Amino acid sequence: MSVHRSPFERLRAKFDESEARCGECGYVVEDGGWRVTAAGSRVRYQFVCPTCNAVETRVMRLE
């Protein structure tokens, strides 16, 4: 059985599969943890380090 996922879900899965290393403290997150929000033509992927609360944000703009 095939499961259809949107391009945004596939990109989030790609972020979750990649090694999530905090740029501030170096902590490596094992289980992904990217949050996705959308507003208008922007899709924001955000990762918050559970150790030091540093935030990494990636924004995709749709045209």
PDB file with SEQRES, HELIX, SHEET and CRYST1 records, atoms N, CA, C and O in Angstrom:
SEQRES   1 A   63  MET SER VAL HIS ARG SER PRO PHE GLU ARG LEU ARG ALA          
SEQRES   2 A   63  LYS PHE ASP GLU SER GLU ALA ARG CYS GLY GLU CYS GLY          
SEQRES   3 A   63  TYR VAL VAL GLU ASP GLY GLY TRP ARG VAL THR ALA ALA          
SEQRES   4 A   63  GLY SER ARG VAL ARG TYR GLN PHE VAL CYS PRO THR CYS          
SEQRES   5 A   63  ASN ALA VAL GLU THR ARG VAL MET ARG LEU GLU                  
HELIX    1 AA1 PRO A    7  GLU A   17  1                                  11    
SHEET    1 AA1 2 ALA A  20  ARG A  21  0                                        
SHEET    2 AA1 2 VAL A  28  VAL A  29 -1                                        
SHEET    1 AA2 3 ARG A  35  ALA A  39  0                                        
SHEET    2 AA2 3 ARG A  42  VAL A  48 -1                                        
SHEET    3 AA2 3 VAL A  55  ARG A  61 -1                                        
CRYST1    1.000    1.000    1.000  90.00  90.00  90.00 P 1           1          
ATOM      1  N   MET A   1       0.837  -1.174   0.000  1.00  0.00           N  
ATOM      2  CA  MET A   1       0.000   0.000   0.000  1.00  0.00           C  
ATOM      3  C   MET A   1       0.885   1.242   0.000  1.00  0.00           C  
ATOM      4  O   MET A   1       1.819   1.341   0.797  1.00  0.00           O  
ATOM      5  N   SER A   2       0.607   2.154  -0.857  1.00  0.00           N  
ATOM      6  CA  SER A   2       1.370   3.390  -0.995  1.00  0.00           C  
ATOM      7  C   SER A   2       0.791   4.484  -0.093  1.00  0.00           C  
ATOM      8  O   SER A   2      -0.425   4.653  -0.001  1.00  0.00           O  
ATOM      9  N   VAL A   3       1.666   5.206   0.556  1.00  0.00           N  
ATOM     10  CA  VAL A   3       1.233   6.304   1.414  1.00  0.00           C  
ATOM     11  C   VAL A   3       1.694   7.607   0.774  1.00  0.00           C  
ATOM     12  O   VAL A   3       2.885   7.804   0.534  1.00  0.00           O  
ATOM     13  N   HIS A   4       0.742   8.495   0.500  1.00  0.00           N  
ATOM     14  CA  HIS A   4       1.068   9.779  -0.115  1.00  0.00           C  
ATOM     15  C   HIS A   4       1.464  10.771   0.971  1.00  0.00           C  
ATOM     16  O   HIS A   4       0.734  10.963   1.944  1.00  0.00           O  
ATOM     17  N   ARG A   5       2.627  11.401   0.799  1.00  0.00           N  
ATOM     18  CA  ARG A   5       3.052  12.458   1.720  1.00  0.00           C  
ATOM     19  C   ARG A   5       3.305  13.713   0.907  1.00  0.00           C  
ATOM     20  O   ARG A   5       3.794  13.649  -0.221  1.00  0.00           O  
ATOM     21  N   SER A   6       2.972  14.844   1.484  1.00  0.00           N  
ATOM     22  CA  SER A   6       3.177  16.110   0.791  1.00  0.00           C  
ATOM     23  C   SER A   6       4.675  16.401   0.695  1.00  0.00           C  
ATOM     24  O   SER A   6       5.472  15.815   1.427  1.00  0.00           O  
ATOM     25  N   PRO A   7       5.056  17.307  -0.208  1.00  0.00           N  
ATOM     26  CA  PRO A   7       6.466  17.695  -0.299  1.00  0.00           C  
ATOM     27  C   PRO A   7       6.989  18.240   1.029  1.00  0.00           C  
ATOM     28  O   PRO A   7       8.157  18.036   1.360  1.00  0.00           O  
ATOM     29  N   PHE A   8       6.151  18.923   1.785  1.00  0.00           N  
ATOM     30  CA  PHE A   8       6.573  19.480   3.076  1.00  0.00           C  
ATOM     31  C   PHE A   8       6.836  18.378   4.091  1.00  0.00           C  
ATOM     32  O   PHE A   8       7.783  18.469   4.874  1.00  0.00           O  
ATOM     33  N   GLU A   9       6.012  17.344   4.086  1.00  0.00           N  
ATOM     34  CA  GLU A   9       6.225  16.214   4.984  1.00  0.00           C  
ATOM     35  C   GLU A   9       7.503  15.466   4.621  1.00  0.00           C  
ATOM     36  O   GLU A   9       8.240  15.020   5.499  1.00  0.00           O  
ATOM     37  N   ARG A  10       7.761  15.331   3.316  1.00  0.00           N  
ATOM     38  CA  ARG A  10       8.990  14.661   2.883  1.00  0.00           C  
ATOM     39  C   ARG A  10      10.227  15.461   3.283  1.00  0.00           C  
ATOM     40  O   ARG A  10      11.229  14.880   3.700  1.00  0.00           O  
ATOM     41  N   LEU A  11      10.169  16.788   3.160  1.00  0.00           N  
ATOM     42  CA  LEU A  11      11.306  17.619   3.545  1.00  0.00           C  
ATOM     43  C   LEU A  11      11.523  17.559   5.056  1.00  0.00           C  
ATOM     44  O   LEU A  11      12.664  17.483   5.512  1.00  0.00           O  
ATOM     45  N   ARG A  12      10.451  17.590   5.830  1.00  0.00           N  
ATOM     46  CA  ARG A  12      10.578  17.472   7.281  1.00  0.00           C  
ATOM     47  C   ARG A  12      11.219  16.130   7.642  1.00  0.00           C  
ATOM     48  O   ARG A  12      12.080  16.073   8.520  1.00  0.00           O  
ATOM     49  N   ALA A  13      10.810  15.058   6.976  1.00  0.00           N  
ATOM     50  CA  ALA A  13      11.397  13.743   7.233  1.00  0.00           C  
ATOM     51  C   ALA A  13      12.886  13.756   6.916  1.00  0.00           C  
ATOM     52  O   ALA A  13      13.682  13.140   7.625  1.00  0.00           O  
ATOM     53  N   LYS A  14      13.262  14.461   5.848  1.00  0.00           N  
ATOM     54  CA  LYS A  14      14.683  14.575   5.484  1.00  0.00           C  
ATOM     55  C   LYS A  14      15.466  15.291   6.589  1.00  0.00           C  
ATOM     56  O   LYS A  14      16.562  14.863   6.951  1.00  0.00           O  
ATOM     57  N   PHE A  15      14.904  16.380   7.123  1.00  0.00           N  
ATOM     58  CA  PHE A  15      15.551  17.080   8.233  1.00  0.00           C  
ATOM     59  C   PHE A  15      15.661  16.157   9.446  1.00  0.00           C  
ATOM     60  O   PHE A  15      16.706  16.109  10.096  1.00  0.00           O  
ATOM     61  N   ASP A  16      14.586  15.424   9.753  1.00  0.00           N  
ATOM     62  CA  ASP A  16      14.584  14.533  10.912  1.00  0.00           C  
ATOM     63  C   ASP A  16      15.596  13.400  10.764  1.00  0.00           C  
ATOM     64  O   ASP A  16      16.179  12.958  11.754  1.00  0.00           O  
ATOM     65  N   GLU A  17      15.811  12.921   9.518  1.00  0.00           N  
ATOM     66  CA  GLU A  17      16.750  11.831   9.283  1.00  0.00           C  
ATOM     67  C   GLU A  17      18.201  12.289   9.351  1.00  0.00           C  
ATOM     68  O   GLU A  17      19.094  11.493   9.642  1.00  0.00           O  
ATOM     69  N   SER A  18      18.435  13.563   9.083  1.00  0.00           N  
ATOM     70  CA  SER A  18      19.805  14.062   9.112  1.00  0.00           C  
ATOM     71  C   SER A  18      20.274  14.171  10.563  1.00  0.00           C  
ATOM     72  O   SER A  18      19.467  14.266  11.487  1.00  0.00           O  
ATOM     73  N   GLU A  19      21.576  14.156  10.738  1.00  0.00           N  
ATOM     74  CA  GLU A  19      22.110  14.287  12.085  1.00  0.00           C  
ATOM     75  C   GLU A  19      21.812  15.689  12.594  1.00  0.00           C  
ATOM     76  O   GLU A  19      22.217  16.679  11.986  1.00  0.00           O  
ATOM     77  N   ALA A  20      21.111  15.764  13.698  1.00  0.00           N  
ATOM     78  CA  ALA A  20      20.756  17.059  14.281  1.00  0.00           C  
ATOM     79  C   ALA A  20      21.752  17.375  15.384  1.00  0.00           C  
ATOM     80  O   ALA A  20      21.611  16.916  16.518  1.00  0.00           O  
ATOM     81  N   ARG A  21      22.750  18.154  15.042  1.00  0.00           N  
ATOM     82  CA  ARG A  21      23.769  18.563  16.014  1.00  0.00           C  
ATOM     83  C   ARG A  21      23.582  20.046  16.274  1.00  0.00           C  
ATOM     84  O   ARG A  21      23.566  20.849  15.341  1.00  0.00           O  
ATOM     85  N   CYS A  22      23.443  20.403  17.523  1.00  0.00           N  
ATOM     86  CA  CYS A  22      23.280  21.795  17.900  1.00  0.00           C  
ATOM     87  C   CYS A  22      24.565  22.564  17.592  1.00  0.00           C  
ATOM     88  O   CYS A  22      25.655  22.150  17.986  1.00  0.00           O  
ATOM     89  N   GLY A  23      24.425  23.674  16.893  1.00  0.00           N  
ATOM     90  CA  GLY A  23      25.572  24.507  16.559  1.00  0.00           C  
ATOM     91  C   GLY A  23      26.119  25.267  17.751  1.00  0.00           C  
ATOM     92  O   GLY A  23      27.263  25.722  17.723  1.00  0.00           O  
ATOM     93  N   GLU A  24      25.327  25.411  18.789  1.00  0.00           N  
ATOM     94  CA  GLU A  24      25.756  26.155  19.979  1.00  0.00           C  
ATOM     95  C   GLU A  24      26.512  25.276  20.978  1.00  0.00           C  
ATOM     96  O   GLU A  24      27.619  25.619  21.391  1.00  0.00           O  
ATOM     97  N   CYS A  25      25.912  24.135  21.368  1.00  0.00           N  
ATOM     98  CA  CYS A  25      26.510  23.318  22.429  1.00  0.00           C  
ATOM     99  C   CYS A  25      27.048  21.980  21.935  1.00  0.00           C  
ATOM    100  O   CYS A  25      27.755  21.296  22.676  1.00  0.00           O  
ATOM    101  N   GLY A  26      26.724  21.584  20.680  1.00  0.00           N  
ATOM    102  CA  GLY A  26      27.220  20.334  20.122  1.00  0.00           C  
ATOM    103  C   GLY A  26      26.388  19.107  20.452  1.00  0.00           C  
ATOM    104  O   GLY A  26      26.741  18.001  20.042  1.00  0.00           O  
ATOM    105  N   TYR A  27      25.304  19.272  21.176  1.00  0.00           N  
ATOM    106  CA  TYR A  27      24.439  18.146  21.540  1.00  0.00           C  
ATOM    107  C   TYR A  27      23.867  17.511  20.280  1.00  0.00           C  
ATOM    108  O   TYR A  27      23.441  18.221  19.369  1.00  0.00           O  
ATOM    109  N   VAL A  28      23.852  16.180  20.218  1.00  0.00           N  
ATOM    110  CA  VAL A  28      23.299  15.459  19.069  1.00  0.00           C  
ATOM    111  C   VAL A  28      21.948  14.890  19.476  1.00  0.00           C  
ATOM    112  O   VAL A  28      21.840  14.136  20.443  1.00  0.00           O  
ATOM    113  N   VAL A  29      20.930  15.262  18.725  1.00  0.00           N  
ATOM    114  CA  VAL A  29      19.576  14.799  18.993  1.00  0.00           C  
ATOM    115  C   VAL A  29      19.338  13.520  18.204  1.00  0.00           C  
ATOM    116  O   VAL A  29      19.576  13.483  16.997  1.00  0.00           O  
ATOM    117  N   GLU A  30      18.875  12.480  18.870  1.00  0.00           N  
ATOM    118  CA  GLU A  30      18.670  11.177  18.244  1.00  0.00           C  
ATOM    119  C   GLU A  30      17.363  11.070  17.469  1.00  0.00           C  
ATOM    120  O   GLU A  30      17.295  10.321  16.494  1.00  0.00           O  
ATOM    121  N   ASP A  31      16.330  11.791  17.872  1.00  0.00           N  
ATOM    122  CA  ASP A  31      15.003  11.557  17.305  1.00  0.00           C  
ATOM    123  C   ASP A  31      14.469  12.707  16.460  1.00  0.00           C  
ATOM    124  O   ASP A  31      13.257  12.918  16.409  1.00  0.00           O  
ATOM    125  N   GLY A  32      15.338  13.444  15.806  1.00  0.00           N  
ATOM    126  CA  GLY A  32      14.873  14.548  14.952  1.00  0.00           C  
ATOM    127  C   GLY A  32      14.323  15.671  15.791  1.00  0.00           C  
ATOM    128  O   GLY A  32      14.995  16.152  16.703  1.00  0.00           O  
ATOM    129  N   GLY A  33      13.116  16.096  15.502  1.00  0.00           N  
ATOM    130  CA  GLY A  33      12.495  17.115  16.318  1.00  0.00           C  
ATOM    131  C   GLY A  33      12.239  18.431  15.624  1.00  0.00           C  
ATOM    132  O   GLY A  33      12.106  19.457  16.291  1.00  0.00           O  
ATOM    133  N   TRP A  34      12.167  18.436  14.314  1.00  0.00           N  
ATOM    134  CA  TRP A  34      11.871  19.660  13.594  1.00  0.00           C  
ATOM    135  C   TRP A  34      10.378  19.954  13.669  1.00  0.00           C  
ATOM    136  O   TRP A  34       9.557  19.063  13.452  1.00  0.00           O  
ATOM    137  N   ARG A  35      10.022  21.200  13.975  1.00  0.00           N  
ATOM    138  CA  ARG A  35       8.627  21.642  13.961  1.00  0.00           C  
ATOM    139  C   ARG A  35       8.391  22.384  12.661  1.00  0.00           C  
ATOM    140  O   ARG A  35       9.276  23.080  12.163  1.00  0.00           O  
ATOM    141  N   VAL A  36       7.199  22.236  12.114  1.00  0.00           N  
ATOM    142  CA  VAL A  36       6.872  22.866  10.835  1.00  0.00           C  
ATOM    143  C   VAL A  36       5.655  23.755  11.012  1.00  0.00           C  
ATOM    144  O   VAL A  36       4.634  23.334  11.554  1.00  0.00           O  
ATOM    145  N   THR A  37       5.778  25.007  10.541  1.00  0.00           N  
ATOM    146  CA  THR A  37       4.638  25.919  10.531  1.00  0.00           C  
ATOM    147  C   THR A  37       4.579  26.581   9.162  1.00  0.00           C  
ATOM    148  O   THR A  37       5.603  26.753   8.500  1.00  0.00           O  
ATOM    149  N   ALA A  38       3.387  26.946   8.748  1.00  0.00           N  
ATOM    150  CA  ALA A  38       3.209  27.591   7.453  1.00  0.00           C  
ATOM    151  C   ALA A  38       2.329  28.819   7.619  1.00  0.00           C  
ATOM    152  O   ALA A  38       1.350  28.811   8.365  1.00  0.00           O  
ATOM    153  N   ALA A  39       2.702  29.876   6.906  1.00  0.00           N  
ATOM    154  CA  ALA A  39       1.913  31.110   6.903  1.00  0.00           C  
ATOM    155  C   ALA A  39       2.082  31.758   5.534  1.00  0.00           C  
ATOM    156  O   ALA A  39       3.185  32.134   5.141  1.00  0.00           O  
ATOM    157  N   GLY A  40       0.978  31.879   4.824  1.00  0.00           N  
ATOM    158  CA  GLY A  40       1.052  32.479   3.500  1.00  0.00           C  
ATOM    159  C   GLY A  40       1.943  31.668   2.588  1.00  0.00           C  
ATOM    160  O   GLY A  40       1.719  30.473   2.398  1.00  0.00           O  
ATOM    161  N   SER A  41       2.957  32.310   2.020  1.00  0.00           N  
ATOM    162  CA  SER A  41       3.846  31.630   1.089  1.00  0.00           C  
ATOM    163  C   SER A  41       5.140  31.150   1.742  1.00  0.00           C  
ATOM    164  O   SER A  41       6.089  30.794   1.043  1.00  0.00           O  
ATOM    165  N   ARG A  42       5.185  31.136   3.073  1.00  0.00           N  
ATOM    166  CA  ARG A  42       6.390  30.692   3.783  1.00  0.00           C  
ATOM    167  C   ARG A  42       6.117  29.442   4.601  1.00  0.00           C  
ATOM    168  O   ARG A  42       5.081  29.318   5.255  1.00  0.00           O  
ATOM    169  N   VAL A  43       7.070  28.520   4.551  1.00  0.00           N  
ATOM    170  CA  VAL A  43       7.033  27.328   5.383  1.00  0.00           C  
ATOM    171  C   VAL A  43       8.287  27.378   6.237  1.00  0.00           C  
ATOM    172  O   VAL A  43       9.399  27.464   5.718  1.00  0.00           O  
ATOM    173  N   ARG A  44       8.103  27.324   7.544  1.00  0.00           N  
ATOM    174  CA  ARG A  44       9.224  27.452   8.478  1.00  0.00           C  
ATOM    175  C   ARG A  44       9.465  26.125   9.178  1.00  0.00           C  
ATOM    176  O   ARG A  44       8.555  25.554   9.780  1.00  0.00           O  
ATOM    177  N   TYR A  45      10.698  25.638   9.095  1.00  0.00           N  
ATOM    178  CA  TYR A  45      11.145  24.453   9.811  1.00  0.00           C  
ATOM    179  C   TYR A  45      12.033  24.949  10.941  1.00  0.00           C  
ATOM    180  O   TYR A  45      12.977  25.704  10.709  1.00  0.00           O  
ATOM    181  N   GLN A  46      11.732  24.525  12.167  1.00  0.00           N  
ATOM    182  CA  GLN A  46      12.470  25.048  13.313  1.00  0.00           C  
ATOM    183  C   GLN A  46      12.875  23.912  14.245  1.00  0.00           C  
ATOM    184  O   GLN A  46      12.081  23.027  14.560  1.00  0.00           O  
ATOM    185  N   PHE A  47      14.130  23.963  14.675  1.00  0.00           N  
ATOM    186  CA  PHE A  47      14.666  22.978  15.609  1.00  0.00           C  
ATOM    187  C   PHE A  47      15.112  23.716  16.867  1.00  0.00           C  
ATOM    188  O   PHE A  47      15.856  24.693  16.783  1.00  0.00           O  
ATOM    189  N   VAL A  48      14.660  23.251  18.033  1.00  0.00           N  
ATOM    190  CA  VAL A  48      15.063  23.831  19.311  1.00  0.00           C  
ATOM    191  C   VAL A  48      15.867  22.776  20.065  1.00  0.00           C  
ATOM    192  O   VAL A  48      15.370  21.677  20.312  1.00  0.00           O  
ATOM    193  N   CYS A  49      17.104  23.103  20.430  1.00  0.00           N  
ATOM    194  CA  CYS A  49      17.966  22.173  21.159  1.00  0.00           C  
ATOM    195  C   CYS A  49      17.378  21.923  22.544  1.00  0.00           C  
ATOM    196  O   CYS A  49      17.087  22.874  23.269  1.00  0.00           O  
ATOM    197  N   PRO A  50      17.200  20.664  22.921  1.00  0.00           N  
ATOM    198  CA  PRO A  50      16.636  20.368  24.237  1.00  0.00           C  
ATOM    199  C   PRO A  50      17.607  20.634  25.387  1.00  0.00           C  
ATOM    200  O   PRO A  50      17.195  20.664  26.547  1.00  0.00           O  
ATOM    201  N   THR A  51      18.883  20.827  25.081  1.00  0.00           N  
ATOM    202  CA  THR A  51      19.872  21.060  26.124  1.00  0.00           C  
ATOM    203  C   THR A  51      20.078  22.540  26.423  1.00  0.00           C  
ATOM    204  O   THR A  51      20.028  22.955  27.581  1.00  0.00           O  
ATOM    205  N   CYS A  52      20.309  23.343  25.375  1.00  0.00           N  
ATOM    206  CA  CYS A  52      20.629  24.757  25.598  1.00  0.00           C  
ATOM    207  C   CYS A  52      19.570  25.713  25.048  1.00  0.00           C  
ATOM    208  O   CYS A  52      19.702  26.929  25.188  1.00  0.00           O  
ATOM    209  N   ASN A  53      18.522  25.174  24.424  1.00  0.00           N  
ATOM    210  CA  ASN A  53      17.421  25.965  23.849  1.00  0.00           C  
ATOM    211  C   ASN A  53      17.819  26.846  22.670  1.00  0.00           C  
ATOM    212  O   ASN A  53      17.095  27.781  22.328  1.00  0.00           O  
ATOM    213  N   ALA A  54      18.954  26.562  22.049  1.00  0.00           N  
ATOM    214  CA  ALA A  54      19.320  27.289  20.826  1.00  0.00           C  
ATOM    215  C   ALA A  54      18.315  26.927  19.741  1.00  0.00           C  
ATOM    216  O   ALA A  54      17.795  25.812  19.716  1.00  0.00           O  
ATOM    217  N   VAL A  55      18.045  27.870  18.849  1.00  0.00           N  
ATOM    218  CA  VAL A  55      17.037  27.665  17.808  1.00  0.00           C  
ATOM    219  C   VAL A  55      17.686  27.746  16.429  1.00  0.00           C  
ATOM    220  O   VAL A  55      18.423  28.686  16.132  1.00  0.00           O  
ATOM    221  N   GLU A  56      17.402  26.748  15.592  1.00  0.00           N  
ATOM    222  CA  GLU A  56      17.836  26.776  14.191  1.00  0.00           C  
ATOM    223  C   GLU A  56      16.573  26.834  13.347  1.00  0.00           C  
ATOM    224  O   GLU A  56      15.655  26.036  13.536  1.00  0.00           O  
ATOM    225  N   THR A  57      16.528  27.769  12.427  1.00  0.00           N  
ATOM    226  CA  THR A  57      15.340  27.962  11.601  1.00  0.00           C  
ATOM    227  C   THR A  57      15.719  27.930  10.132  1.00  0.00           C  
ATOM    228  O   THR A  57      16.714  28.526   9.720  1.00  0.00           O  
ATOM    229  N   ARG A  58      14.916  27.229   9.351  1.00  0.00           N  
ATOM    230  CA  ARG A  58      15.059  27.211   7.900  1.00  0.00           C  
ATOM    231  C   ARG A  58      13.706  27.605   7.318  1.00  0.00           C  
ATOM    232  O   ARG A  58      12.672  27.070   7.718  1.00  0.00           O  
ATOM    233  N   VAL A  59      13.717  28.534   6.383  1.00  0.00           N  
ATOM    234  CA  VAL A  59      12.472  29.030   5.802  1.00  0.00           C  
ATOM    235  C   VAL A  59      12.461  28.749   4.310  1.00  0.00           C  
ATOM    236  O   VAL A  59      13.421  29.043   3.597  1.00  0.00           O  
ATOM    237  N   MET A  60      11.370  28.181   3.857  1.00  0.00           N  
ATOM    238  CA  MET A  60      11.164  27.930   2.435  1.00  0.00           C  
ATOM    239  C   MET A  60      10.083  28.899   1.969  1.00  0.00           C  
ATOM    240  O   MET A  60       9.044  29.037   2.614  1.00  0.00           O  
ATOM    241  N   ARG A  61      10.331  29.565   0.850  1.00  0.00           N  
ATOM    242  CA  ARG A  61       9.348  30.485   0.286  1.00  0.00           C  
ATOM    243  C   ARG A  61       8.775  29.899  -0.989  1.00  0.00           C  
ATOM    244  O   ARG A  61       9.509  29.447  -1.868  1.00  0.00           O  
ATOM    245  N   LEU A  62       7.473  29.913  -1.075  1.00  0.00           N  
ATOM    246  CA  LEU A  62       6.802  29.390  -2.254  1.00  0.00           C  
ATOM    247  C   LEU A  62       6.501  30.549  -3.199  1.00  0.00           C  
ATOM    248  O   LEU A  62       6.049  31.610  -2.768  1.00  0.00           O  
ATOM    249  N   GLU A  63       6.750  30.345  -4.458  1.00  0.00           N  
ATOM    250  CA  GLU A  63       6.483  31.394  -5.437  1.00  0.00           C  
ATOM    251  C   GLU A  63       5.535  30.917  -6.479  1.00  0.00           C  
ATOM    252  O   GLU A  63       5.191  31.668  -7.392  1.00  0.00           O  
TER     253      GLU A  63                                                      
END                                                                             
